[in-house]
């Protein structure tokens, strides 16, 4: 292998390693986004349940549910 071929080979290896690291970082970012989405959905459900409970309490106090 001559010097030019060796340089091309090393450049190709570096490119492949960079692509793999980029893919790994993208996977981690995707996982973090999915986790954040699920956390937000769970928080929204909890808020909805609390709001419904508060509304029911007001209705009970006013006598609408009787």
Predicted model as a PDB file, atoms N, CA, C, CB and O in Angstrom, pLDDT in the B-factor column:
MODEL        1                                                                  
ATOM      1  N   UNK A   1       0.866  -1.179   0.000  1.00 72.00           N  
ATOM      2  CA  UNK A   1       0.000   0.000   0.000  1.00 72.00           C  
ATOM      3  C   UNK A   1       0.904   1.231   0.000  1.00 72.00           C  
ATOM      4  CB  UNK A   1      -0.980   0.004   1.242  1.00 72.00           C  
ATOM      5  O   UNK A   1       1.780   1.357   0.856  1.00 72.00           O  
ATOM      6  N   UNK A   2       0.701   2.120  -0.933  1.00 87.00           N  
ATOM      7  CA  UNK A   2       1.531   3.322  -0.963  1.00 87.00           C  
ATOM      8  C   UNK A   2       0.973   4.382  -0.012  1.00 87.00           C  
ATOM      9  CB  UNK A   2       1.619   3.883  -2.398  1.00 87.00           C  
ATOM     10  O   UNK A   2      -0.080   4.204   0.602  1.00 87.00           O  
ATOM     11  N   UNK A   3       1.692   5.458   0.086  1.00 89.00           N  
ATOM     12  CA  UNK A   3       1.354   6.508   1.049  1.00 89.00           C  
ATOM     13  C   UNK A   3      -0.014   7.120   0.750  1.00 89.00           C  
ATOM     14  CB  UNK A   3       2.427   7.599   1.042  1.00 89.00           C  
ATOM     15  O   UNK A   3      -0.765   7.426   1.676  1.00 89.00           O  
ATOM     16  N   UNK A   4      -0.338   7.298  -0.486  1.00 88.00           N  
ATOM     17  CA  UNK A   4      -1.627   7.877  -0.876  1.00 88.00           C  
ATOM     18  C   UNK A   4      -2.774   6.940  -0.508  1.00 88.00           C  
ATOM     19  CB  UNK A   4      -1.650   8.176  -2.387  1.00 88.00           C  
ATOM     20  O   UNK A   4      -3.805   7.379   0.001  1.00 88.00           O  
ATOM     21  N   UNK A   5      -2.588   5.655  -0.768  1.00 91.00           N  
ATOM     22  CA  UNK A   5      -3.631   4.684  -0.412  1.00 91.00           C  
ATOM     23  C   UNK A   5      -3.798   4.607   1.099  1.00 91.00           C  
ATOM     24  CB  UNK A   5      -3.295   3.291  -0.980  1.00 91.00           C  
ATOM     25  O   UNK A   5      -4.917   4.502   1.601  1.00 91.00           O  
ATOM     26  N   UNK A   6      -2.680   4.660   1.822  1.00 91.00           N  
ATOM     27  CA  UNK A   6      -2.738   4.614   3.276  1.00 91.00           C  
ATOM     28  C   UNK A   6      -3.492   5.828   3.828  1.00 91.00           C  
ATOM     29  CB  UNK A   6      -1.321   4.551   3.864  1.00 91.00           C  
ATOM     30  O   UNK A   6      -4.295   5.688   4.751  1.00 91.00           O  
ATOM     31  N   UNK A   7      -3.244   6.994   3.281  1.00 92.00           N  
ATOM     32  CA  UNK A   7      -3.934   8.212   3.715  1.00 92.00           C  
ATOM     33  C   UNK A   7      -5.430   8.107   3.428  1.00 92.00           C  
ATOM     34  CB  UNK A   7      -3.340   9.455   3.014  1.00 92.00           C  
ATOM     35  O   UNK A   7      -6.255   8.502   4.252  1.00 92.00           O  
ATOM     36  N   UNK A   8      -5.774   7.578   2.263  1.00 93.00           N  
ATOM     37  CA  UNK A   8      -7.190   7.405   1.913  1.00 93.00           C  
ATOM     38  C   UNK A   8      -7.860   6.409   2.855  1.00 93.00           C  
ATOM     39  CB  UNK A   8      -7.333   6.931   0.450  1.00 93.00           C  
ATOM     40  O   UNK A   8      -8.991   6.616   3.294  1.00 93.00           O  
ATOM     41  N   UNK A   9      -7.159   5.345   3.153  1.00 94.00           N  
ATOM     42  CA  UNK A   9      -7.697   4.336   4.072  1.00 94.00           C  
ATOM     43  C   UNK A   9      -7.956   4.940   5.447  1.00 94.00           C  
ATOM     44  CB  UNK A   9      -6.731   3.143   4.192  1.00 94.00           C  
ATOM     45  O   UNK A   9      -9.016   4.733   6.038  1.00 94.00           O  
ATOM     46  N   UNK A  10      -6.975   5.689   5.951  1.00 93.00           N  
ATOM     47  CA  UNK A  10      -7.123   6.308   7.269  1.00 93.00           C  
ATOM     48  C   UNK A  10      -8.247   7.347   7.273  1.00 93.00           C  
ATOM     49  CB  UNK A  10      -5.804   6.961   7.700  1.00 93.00           C  
ATOM     50  O   UNK A  10      -8.975   7.473   8.257  1.00 93.00           O  
ATOM     51  N   UNK A  11      -8.383   8.078   6.189  1.00 94.00           N  
ATOM     52  CA  UNK A  11      -9.471   9.054   6.081  1.00 94.00           C  
ATOM     53  C   UNK A  11     -10.818   8.342   6.095  1.00 94.00           C  
ATOM     54  CB  UNK A  11      -9.325   9.900   4.796  1.00 94.00           C  
ATOM     55  O   UNK A  11     -11.764   8.808   6.730  1.00 94.00           O  
ATOM     56  N   UNK A  12     -10.904   7.212   5.394  1.00 93.00           N  
ATOM     57  CA  UNK A  12     -12.146   6.437   5.385  1.00 93.00           C  
ATOM     58  C   UNK A  12     -12.473   5.894   6.757  1.00 93.00           C  
ATOM     59  CB  UNK A  12     -12.052   5.297   4.394  1.00 93.00           C  
ATOM     60  O   UNK A  12     -13.635   5.882   7.163  1.00 93.00           O  
ATOM     61  N   UNK A  13     -11.452   5.441   7.480  1.00 95.00           N  
ATOM     62  CA  UNK A  13     -11.682   4.947   8.842  1.00 95.00           C  
ATOM     63  C   UNK A  13     -12.176   6.070   9.745  1.00 95.00           C  
ATOM     64  CB  UNK A  13     -10.393   4.330   9.419  1.00 95.00           C  
ATOM     65  O   UNK A  13     -13.112   5.878  10.521  1.00 95.00           O  
ATOM     66  N   UNK A  14     -11.559   7.222   9.650  1.00 96.00           N  
ATOM     67  CA  UNK A  14     -11.961   8.366  10.474  1.00 96.00           C  
ATOM     68  C   UNK A  14     -13.403   8.767  10.171  1.00 96.00           C  
ATOM     69  CB  UNK A  14     -11.015   9.562  10.239  1.00 96.00           C  
ATOM     70  O   UNK A  14     -14.177   9.079  11.076  1.00 96.00           O  
ATOM     71  N   UNK A  15     -13.748   8.753   8.894  1.00 95.00           N  
ATOM     72  CA  UNK A  15     -15.120   9.108   8.493  1.00 95.00           C  
ATOM     73  C   UNK A  15     -16.108   8.109   9.082  1.00 95.00           C  
ATOM     74  CB  UNK A  15     -15.253   9.149   6.944  1.00 95.00           C  
ATOM     75  O   UNK A  15     -17.154   8.501   9.601  1.00 95.00           O  
ATOM     76  N   UNK A  16     -15.784   6.829   9.003  1.00 95.00           N  
ATOM     77  CA  UNK A  16     -16.673   5.804   9.554  1.00 95.00           C  
ATOM     78  C   UNK A  16     -16.839   5.941  11.048  1.00 95.00           C  
ATOM     79  CB  UNK A  16     -16.153   4.427   9.228  1.00 95.00           C  
ATOM     80  O   UNK A  16     -17.945   5.789  11.566  1.00 95.00           O  
ATOM     81  N   UNK A  17     -15.748   6.228  11.753  1.00 96.00           N  
ATOM     82  CA  UNK A  17     -15.818   6.403  13.204  1.00 96.00           C  
ATOM     83  C   UNK A  17     -16.656   7.628  13.563  1.00 96.00           C  
ATOM     84  CB  UNK A  17     -14.407   6.534  13.798  1.00 96.00           C  
ATOM     85  O   UNK A  17     -17.438   7.600  14.513  1.00 96.00           O  
ATOM     86  N   UNK A  18     -16.485   8.696  12.798  1.00 96.00           N  
ATOM     87  CA  UNK A  18     -17.268   9.910  13.041  1.00 96.00           C  
ATOM     88  C   UNK A  18     -18.756   9.656  12.816  1.00 96.00           C  
ATOM     89  CB  UNK A  18     -16.785  11.051  12.133  1.00 96.00           C  
ATOM     90  O   UNK A  18     -19.593  10.122  13.589  1.00 96.00           O  
ATOM     91  N   UNK A  19     -19.081   8.921  11.761  1.00 96.00           N  
ATOM     92  CA  UNK A  19     -20.486   8.602  11.489  1.00 96.00           C  
ATOM     93  C   UNK A  19     -21.074   7.754  12.614  1.00 96.00           C  
ATOM     94  CB  UNK A  19     -20.623   7.866  10.141  1.00 96.00           C  
ATOM     95  O   UNK A  19     -22.213   7.977  13.023  1.00 96.00           O  
ATOM     96  N   UNK A  20     -20.320   6.798  13.112  1.00 96.00           N  
ATOM     97  CA  UNK A  20     -20.807   5.935  14.191  1.00 96.00           C  
ATOM     98  C   UNK A  20     -21.044   6.742  15.471  1.00 96.00           C  
ATOM     99  CB  UNK A  20     -19.806   4.794  14.460  1.00 96.00           C  
ATOM    100  O   UNK A  20     -22.053   6.555  16.150  1.00 96.00           O  
ATOM    101  N   UNK A  21     -20.115   7.630  15.792  1.00 96.00           N  
ATOM    102  CA  UNK A  21     -20.300   8.470  16.988  1.00 96.00           C  
ATOM    103  C   UNK A  21     -21.510   9.393  16.827  1.00 96.00           C  
ATOM    104  CB  UNK A  21     -19.029   9.309  17.261  1.00 96.00           C  
ATOM    105  O   UNK A  21     -22.262   9.619  17.775  1.00 96.00           O  
ATOM    106  N   UNK A  22     -21.684   9.917  15.622  1.00 97.00           N  
ATOM    107  CA  UNK A  22     -22.843  10.770  15.351  1.00 97.00           C  
ATOM    108  C   UNK A  22     -24.136   9.982  15.530  1.00 97.00           C  
ATOM    109  CB  UNK A  22     -22.767  11.355  13.924  1.00 97.00           C  
ATOM    110  O   UNK A  22     -25.092  10.474  16.130  1.00 97.00           O  
ATOM    111  N   UNK A  23     -24.161   8.760  15.010  1.00 97.00           N  
ATOM    112  CA  UNK A  23     -25.348   7.917  15.158  1.00 97.00           C  
ATOM    113  C   UNK A  23     -25.635   7.622  16.622  1.00 97.00           C  
ATOM    114  CB  UNK A  23     -25.173   6.608  14.387  1.00 97.00           C  
ATOM    115  O   UNK A  23     -26.792   7.627  17.043  1.00 97.00           O  
ATOM    116  N   UNK A  24     -24.597   7.367  17.396  1.00 97.00           N  
ATOM    117  CA  UNK A  24     -24.781   7.090  18.819  1.00 97.00           C  
ATOM    118  C   UNK A  24     -25.342   8.309  19.542  1.00 97.00           C  
ATOM    119  CB  UNK A  24     -23.454   6.663  19.458  1.00 97.00           C  
ATOM    120  O   UNK A  24     -26.228   8.181  20.388  1.00 97.00           O  
ATOM    121  N   UNK A  25     -24.825   9.493  19.208  1.00 97.00           N  
ATOM    122  CA  UNK A  25     -25.327  10.717  19.837  1.00 97.00           C  
ATOM    123  C   UNK A  25     -26.773  10.972  19.441  1.00 97.00           C  
ATOM    124  CB  UNK A  25     -24.454  11.920  19.452  1.00 97.00           C  
ATOM    125  O   UNK A  25     -27.576  11.403  20.269  1.00 97.00           O  
ATOM    126  N   UNK A  26     -27.110  10.714  18.195  1.00 98.00           N  
ATOM    127  CA  UNK A  26     -28.484  10.900  17.744  1.00 98.00           C  
ATOM    128  C   UNK A  26     -29.431   9.936  18.457  1.00 98.00           C  
ATOM    129  CB  UNK A  26     -28.577  10.707  16.228  1.00 98.00           C  
ATOM    130  O   UNK A  26     -30.546  10.308  18.821  1.00 98.00           O  
ATOM    131  N   UNK A  27     -28.987   8.713  18.652  1.00 97.00           N  
ATOM    132  CA  UNK A  27     -29.799   7.737  19.382  1.00 97.00           C  
ATOM    133  C   UNK A  27     -30.038   8.199  20.811  1.00 97.00           C  
ATOM    134  CB  UNK A  27     -29.123   6.359  19.378  1.00 97.00           C  
ATOM    135  O   UNK A  27     -31.154   8.098  21.320  1.00 97.00           O  
ATOM    136  N   UNK A  28     -28.997   8.703  21.460  1.00 97.00           N  
ATOM    137  CA  UNK A  28     -29.136   9.191  22.831  1.00 97.00           C  
ATOM    138  C   UNK A  28     -30.091  10.376  22.892  1.00 97.00           C  
ATOM    139  CB  UNK A  28     -27.770   9.586  23.402  1.00 97.00           C  
ATOM    140  O   UNK A  28     -30.918  10.467  23.800  1.00 97.00           O  
ATOM    141  N   UNK A  29     -29.976  11.282  21.927  1.00 97.00           N  
ATOM    142  CA  UNK A  29     -30.869  12.441  21.888  1.00 97.00           C  
ATOM    143  C   UNK A  29     -32.309  11.999  21.654  1.00 97.00           C  
ATOM    144  CB  UNK A  29     -30.430  13.426  20.789  1.00 97.00           C  
ATOM    145  O   UNK A  29     -33.235  12.544  22.255  1.00 97.00           O  
ATOM    146  N   UNK A  30     -32.493  11.029  20.794  1.00 97.00           N  
ATOM    147  CA  UNK A  30     -33.838  10.510  20.522  1.00 97.00           C  
ATOM    148  C   UNK A  30     -34.432   9.872  21.775  1.00 97.00           C  
ATOM    149  CB  UNK A  30     -33.801   9.483  19.370  1.00 97.00           C  
ATOM    150  O   UNK A  30     -35.605  10.077  22.088  1.00 97.00           O  
ATOM    151  N   UNK A  31     -33.616   9.099  22.490  1.00 97.00           N  
ATOM    152  CA  UNK A  31     -34.077   8.481  23.734  1.00 97.00           C  
ATOM    153  C   UNK A  31     -34.462   9.542  24.762  1.00 97.00           C  
ATOM    154  CB  UNK A  31     -32.993   7.558  24.309  1.00 97.00           C  
ATOM    155  O   UNK A  31     -35.470   9.405  25.455  1.00 97.00           O  
ATOM    156  N   UNK A  32     -33.663  10.590  24.858  1.00 97.00           N  
ATOM    157  CA  UNK A  32     -33.955  11.671  25.801  1.00 97.00           C  
ATOM    158  C   UNK A  32     -35.256  12.381  25.433  1.00 97.00           C  
ATOM    159  CB  UNK A  32     -32.795  12.679  25.837  1.00 97.00           C  
ATOM    160  O   UNK A  32     -36.052  12.723  26.308  1.00 97.00           O  
ATOM    161  N   UNK A  33     -35.465  12.601  24.143  1.00 97.00           N  
ATOM    162  CA  UNK A  33     -36.705  13.252  23.696  1.00 97.00           C  
ATOM    163  C   UNK A  33     -37.922  12.386  24.002  1.00 97.00           C  
ATOM    164  CB  UNK A  33     -36.642  13.553  22.189  1.00 97.00           C  
ATOM    165  O   UNK A  33     -38.957  12.897  24.430  1.00 97.00           O  
ATOM    166  N   UNK A  34     -37.803  11.088  23.784  1.00 97.00           N  
ATOM    167  CA  UNK A  34     -38.911  10.175  24.060  1.00 97.00           C  
ATOM    168  C   UNK A  34     -39.229  10.169  25.549  1.00 97.00           C  
ATOM    169  CB  UNK A  34     -38.577   8.749  23.577  1.00 97.00           C  
ATOM    170  O   UNK A  34     -40.395  10.172  25.941  1.00 97.00           O  
ATOM    171  N   UNK A  35     -38.192  10.160  26.371  1.00 97.00           N  
ATOM    172  CA  UNK A  35     -38.385  10.179  27.822  1.00 97.00           C  
ATOM    173  C   UNK A  35     -39.068  11.472  28.259  1.00 97.00           C  
ATOM    174  CB  UNK A  35     -37.037  10.018  28.548  1.00 97.00           C  
ATOM    175  O   UNK A  35     -39.973  11.449  29.093  1.00 97.00           O  
ATOM    176  N   UNK A  36     -38.639  12.590  27.700  1.00 97.00           N  
ATOM    177  CA  UNK A  36     -39.248  13.878  28.035  1.00 97.00           C  
ATOM    178  C   UNK A  36     -40.712  13.910  27.603  1.00 97.00           C  
ATOM    179  CB  UNK A  36     -38.472  15.030  27.372  1.00 97.00           C  
ATOM    180  O   UNK A  36     -41.567  14.418  28.328  1.00 97.00           O  
ATOM    181  N   UNK A  37     -40.993  13.369  26.426  1.00 97.00           N  
ATOM    182  CA  UNK A  37     -42.369  13.327  25.928  1.00 97.00           C  
ATOM    183  C   UNK A  37     -43.257  12.519  26.870  1.00 97.00           C  
ATOM    184  CB  UNK A  37     -42.413  12.728  24.510  1.00 97.00           C  
ATOM    185  O   UNK A  37     -44.366  12.934  27.208  1.00 97.00           O  
ATOM    186  N   UNK A  38     -42.747  11.350  27.288  1.00 97.00           N  
ATOM    187  CA  UNK A  38     -43.524  10.506  28.191  1.00 97.00           C  
ATOM    188  C   UNK A  38     -43.745  11.182  29.536  1.00 97.00           C  
ATOM    189  CB  UNK A  38     -42.827   9.168  28.392  1.00 97.00           C  
ATOM    190  O   UNK A  38     -44.820  11.065  30.124  1.00 97.00           O  
ATOM    191  N   UNK A  39     -42.726  11.894  30.025  1.00 97.00           N  
ATOM    192  CA  UNK A  39     -42.857  12.610  31.291  1.00 97.00           C  
ATOM    193  C   UNK A  39     -43.919  13.710  31.186  1.00 97.00           C  
ATOM    194  CB  UNK A  39     -41.502  13.215  31.708  1.00 97.00           C  
ATOM    195  O   UNK A  39     -44.719  13.903  32.101  1.00 97.00           O  
ATOM    196  N   UNK A  40     -43.914  14.414  30.074  1.00 97.00           N  
ATOM    197  CA  UNK A  40     -44.902  15.479  29.871  1.00 97.00           C  
ATOM    198  C   UNK A  40     -46.314  14.902  29.777  1.00 97.00           C  
ATOM    199  CB  UNK A  40     -44.574  16.283  28.598  1.00 97.00           C  
ATOM    200  O   UNK A  40     -47.261  15.468  30.324  1.00 97.00           O  
ATOM    201  N   UNK A  41     -46.447  13.777  29.081  1.00 97.00           N  
ATOM    202  CA  UNK A  41     -47.765  13.151  28.972  1.00 97.00           C  
ATOM    203  C   UNK A  41     -48.263  12.705  30.341  1.00 97.00           C  
ATOM    204  CB  UNK A  41     -47.717  11.954  28.010  1.00 97.00           C  
ATOM    205  O   UNK A  41     -49.439  12.872  30.666  1.00 97.00           O  
ATOM    206  N   UNK A  42     -47.367  12.140  31.139  1.00 97.00           N  
ATOM    207  CA  UNK A  42     -47.755  11.690  32.480  1.00 97.00           C  
ATOM    208  C   UNK A  42     -48.153  12.882  33.354  1.00 97.00           C  
ATOM    209  CB  UNK A  42     -46.599  10.905  33.143  1.00 97.00           C  
ATOM    210  O   UNK A  42     -49.141  12.821  34.086  1.00 97.00           O  
ATOM    211  N   UNK A  43     -47.383  13.955  33.271  1.00 97.00           N  
ATOM    212  CA  UNK A  43     -47.708  15.156  34.039  1.00 97.00           C  
ATOM    213  C   UNK A  43     -49.058  15.719  33.602  1.00 97.00           C  
ATOM    214  CB  UNK A  43     -46.605  16.222  33.873  1.00 97.00           C  
ATOM    215  O   UNK A  43     -49.854  16.156  34.434  1.00 97.00           O  
ATOM    216  N   UNK A  44     -49.309  15.707  32.311  1.00 97.00           N  
ATOM    217  CA  UNK A  44     -50.597  16.187  31.802  1.00 97.00           C  
ATOM    218  C   UNK A  44     -51.758  15.355  32.309  1.00 97.00           C  
ATOM    219  CB  UNK A  44     -50.596  16.184  30.289  1.00 97.00           C  
ATOM    220  O   UNK A  44     -52.805  15.898  32.661  1.00 97.00           O  
ATOM    221  N   UNK A  45     -51.581  14.042  32.351  1.00 97.00           N  
ATOM    222  CA  UNK A  45     -52.632  13.166  32.863  1.00 97.00           C  
ATOM    223  C   UNK A  45     -52.888  13.429  34.340  1.00 97.00           C  
ATOM    224  CB  UNK A  45     -52.258  11.699  32.647  1.00 97.00           C  
ATOM    225  O   UNK A  45     -54.035  13.441  34.786  1.00 97.00           O  
ATOM    226  N   UNK A  46     -51.814  13.641  35.096  1.00 97.00           N  
ATOM    227  CA  UNK A  46     -51.969  13.928  36.522  1.00 97.00           C  
ATOM    228  C   UNK A  46     -52.694  15.253  36.733  1.00 97.00           C  
ATOM    229  CB  UNK A  46     -50.599  13.958  37.216  1.00 97.00           C  
ATOM    230  O   UNK A  46     -53.558  15.360  37.604  1.00 97.00           O  
ATOM    231  N   UNK A  47     -52.342  16.263  35.935  1.00 97.00           N  
ATOM    232  CA  UNK A  47     -53.014  17.555  36.055  1.00 97.00           C  
ATOM    233  C   UNK A  47     -54.492  17.433  35.689  1.00 97.00           C  
ATOM    234  CB  UNK A  47     -52.330  18.602  35.162  1.00 97.00           C  
ATOM    235  O   UNK A  47     -55.352  18.029  36.337  1.00 97.00           O  
ATOM    236  N   UNK A  48     -54.773  16.664  34.656  1.00 96.00           N  
ATOM    237  CA  UNK A  48     -56.158  16.463  34.228  1.00 96.00           C  
ATOM    238  C   UNK A  48     -56.962  15.794  35.339  1.00 96.00           C  
ATOM    239  CB  UNK A  48     -56.213  15.613  32.939  1.00 96.00           C  
ATOM    240  O   UNK A  48     -58.093  16.190  35.619  1.00 96.00           O  
ATOM    241  N   UNK A  49     -56.371  14.779  35.971  1.00 97.00           N  
ATOM    242  CA  UNK A  49     -57.065  14.074  37.050  1.00 97.00           C  
ATOM    243  C   UNK A  49     -57.310  15.007  38.239  1.00 97.00           C  
ATOM    244  CB  UNK A  49     -56.251  12.843  37.497  1.00 97.00           C  
ATOM    245  O   UNK A  49     -58.379  14.976  38.849  1.00 97.00           O  
ATOM    246  N   UNK A  50     -56.314  15.834  38.563  1.00 96.00           N  
ATOM    247  CA  UNK A  50     -56.481  16.782  39.676  1.00 96.00           C  
ATOM    248  C   UNK A  50     -57.554  17.815  39.368  1.00 96.00           C  
ATOM    249  CB  UNK A  50     -55.155  17.488  39.984  1.00 96.00           C  
ATOM    250  O   UNK A  50     -58.355  18.170  40.233  1.00 96.00           O  
ATOM    251  N   UNK A  51     -57.564  18.291  38.135  1.00 97.00           N  
ATOM    252  CA  UNK A  51     -58.575  19.279  37.744  1.00 97.00           C  
ATOM    253  C   UNK A  51     -59.975  18.662  37.799  1.00 97.00           C  
ATOM    254  CB  UNK A  51     -58.283  19.822  36.322  1.00 97.00           C  
ATOM    255  O   UNK A  51     -60.927  19.307  38.238  1.00 97.00           O  
ATOM    256  N   UNK A  52     -60.090  17.423  37.354  1.00 95.00           N  
ATOM    257  CA  UNK A  52     -61.376  16.745  37.405  1.00 95.00           C  
ATOM    258  C   UNK A  52     -61.821  16.567  38.850  1.00 95.00           C  
ATOM    259  CB  UNK A  52     -61.301  15.387  36.695  1.00 95.00           C  
ATOM    260  O   UNK A  52     -62.994  16.756  39.170  1.00 95.00           O  
ATOM    261  N   UNK A  53     -60.881  16.203  39.727  1.00 95.00           N  
ATOM    262  CA  UNK A  53     -61.195  16.062  41.151  1.00 95.00           C  
ATOM    263  C   UNK A  53     -61.652  17.379  41.751  1.00 95.00           C  
ATOM    264  CB  UNK A  53     -59.985  15.539  41.915  1.00 95.00           C  
ATOM    265  O   UNK A  53     -62.598  17.410  42.537  1.00 95.00           O  
ATOM    266  N   UNK A  54     -60.994  18.457  41.390  1.00 95.00           N  
ATOM    267  CA  UNK A  54     -61.379  19.772  41.901  1.00 95.00           C  
ATOM    268  C   UNK A  54     -62.763  20.166  41.386  1.00 95.00           C  
ATOM    269  CB  UNK A  54     -60.337  20.834  41.497  1.00 95.00           C  
ATOM    270  O   UNK A  54     -63.579  20.713  42.128  1.00 95.00           O  
ATOM    271  N   UNK A  55     -63.013  19.886  40.124  1.00 94.00           N  
ATOM    272  CA  UNK A  55     -64.328  20.208  39.550  1.00 94.00           C  
ATOM    273  C   UNK A  55     -65.422  19.399  40.238  1.00 94.00           C  
ATOM    274  CB  UNK A  55     -64.342  19.935  38.029  1.00 94.00           C  
ATOM    275  O   UNK A  55     -66.493  19.928  40.534  1.00 94.00           O  
ATOM    276  N   UNK A  56     -65.159  18.132  40.491  1.00 92.00           N  
ATOM    277  CA  UNK A  56     -66.138  17.297  41.188  1.00 92.00           C  
ATOM    278  C   UNK A  56     -66.383  17.797  42.611  1.00 92.00           C  
ATOM    279  CB  UNK A  56     -65.665  15.840  41.219  1.00 92.00           C  
ATOM    280  O   UNK A  56     -67.513  17.771  43.098  1.00 92.00           O  
ATOM    281  N   UNK A  57     -65.315  18.251  43.275  1.00 93.00           N  
ATOM    282  CA  UNK A  57     -65.462  18.777  44.639  1.00 93.00           C  
ATOM    283  C   UNK A  57     -66.337  20.025  44.640  1.00 93.00           C  
ATOM    284  CB  UNK A  57     -64.080  19.097  45.252  1.00 93.00           C  
ATOM    285  O   UNK A  57     -67.176  20.197  45.524  1.00 93.00           O  
ATOM    286  N   UNK A  58     -66.144  20.896  43.649  1.00 92.00           N  
ATOM    287  CA  UNK A  58     -66.969  22.103  43.549  1.00 92.00           C  
ATOM    288  C   UNK A  58     -68.421  21.721  43.283  1.00 92.00           C  
ATOM    289  CB  UNK A  58     -66.443  23.039  42.429  1.00 92.00           C  
ATOM    290  O   UNK A  58     -69.337  22.288  43.879  1.00 92.00           O  
ATOM    291  N   UNK A  59     -68.629  20.761  42.389  1.00 90.00           N  
ATOM    292  CA  UNK A  59     -69.990  20.331  42.088  1.00 90.00           C  
ATOM    293  C   UNK A  59     -70.661  19.740  43.319  1.00 90.00           C  
ATOM    294  CB  UNK A  59     -69.987  19.312  40.950  1.00 90.00           C  
ATOM    295  O   UNK A  59     -71.841  19.993  43.564  1.00 90.00           O  
ATOM    296  N   UNK A  60     -69.920  18.954  44.095  1.00 88.00           N  
ATOM    297  CA  UNK A  60     -70.456  18.382  45.327  1.00 88.00           C  
ATOM    298  C   UNK A  60     -70.817  19.474  46.322  1.00 88.00           C  
ATOM    299  CB  UNK A  60     -69.451  17.415  45.949  1.00 88.00           C  
ATOM    300  O   UNK A  60     -71.851  19.401  46.987  1.00 88.00           O  
ATOM    301  N   UNK A  61     -69.964  20.483  46.422  1.00 89.00           N  
ATOM    302  CA  UNK A  61     -70.196  21.576  47.354  1.00 89.00           C  
ATOM    303  C   UNK A  61     -71.425  22.371  46.939  1.00 89.00           C  
ATOM    304  CB  UNK A  61     -68.968  22.490  47.433  1.00 89.00           C  
ATOM    305  O   UNK A  61     -72.234  22.755  47.784  1.00 89.00           O  
ATOM    306  N   UNK A  62     -71.565  22.612  45.676  1.00 88.00           N  
ATOM    307  CA  UNK A  62     -72.695  23.397  45.162  1.00 88.00           C  
ATOM    308  C   UNK A  62     -73.967  22.567  45.112  1.00 88.00           C  
ATOM    309  CB  UNK A  62     -72.376  23.943  43.769  1.00 88.00           C  
ATOM    310  O   UNK A  62     -75.072  23.109  45.130  1.00 88.00           O  
ATOM    311  N   UNK A  63     -73.811  21.269  45.048  1.00 82.00           N  
ATOM    312  CA  UNK A  63     -74.964  20.403  45.019  1.00 82.00           C  
ATOM    313  C   UNK A  63     -75.369  19.963  43.632  1.00 82.00           C  
ATOM    314  CB  UNK A  63     -76.094  21.074  45.661  1.00 82.00           C  
ATOM    315  O   UNK A  63     -76.475  19.452  43.456  1.00 82.00           O  
ATOM    316  N   UNK A  64     -74.526  20.139  42.654  1.00 76.00           N  
ATOM    317  CA  UNK A  64     -74.850  19.770  41.287  1.00 76.00           C  
ATOM    318  C   UNK A  64     -74.864  18.243  41.134  1.00 76.00           C  
ATOM    319  CB  UNK A  64     -73.844  20.404  40.309  1.00 76.00           C  
ATOM    320  O   UNK A  64     -75.626  17.723  40.319  1.00 76.00           O  
ATOM    321  N   UNK A  65     -74.062  17.530  41.878  1.00 65.00           N  
ATOM    322  CA  UNK A  65     -73.949  16.081  41.734  1.00 65.00           C  
ATOM    323  C   UNK A  65     -75.014  15.332  42.544  1.00 65.00           C  
ATOM    324  CB  UNK A  65     -72.562  15.627  42.165  1.00 65.00           C  
ATOM    325  O   UNK A  65     -74.990  14.102  42.583  1.00 65.00           O  
ATOM    326  N   UNK A  66     -75.910  16.012  43.164  1.00 58.00           N  
ATOM    327  CA  UNK A  66     -76.904  15.330  44.004  1.00 58.00           C  
ATOM    328  C   UNK A  66     -78.165  15.020  43.237  1.00 58.00           C  
ATOM    329  CB  UNK A  66     -77.243  16.172  45.219  1.00 58.00           C  
ATOM    330  O   UNK A  66     -79.102  14.448  43.794  1.00 58.00           O  
TER     331      UNK A  66                                                      
ENDMDL                                                                          
END                                                                             
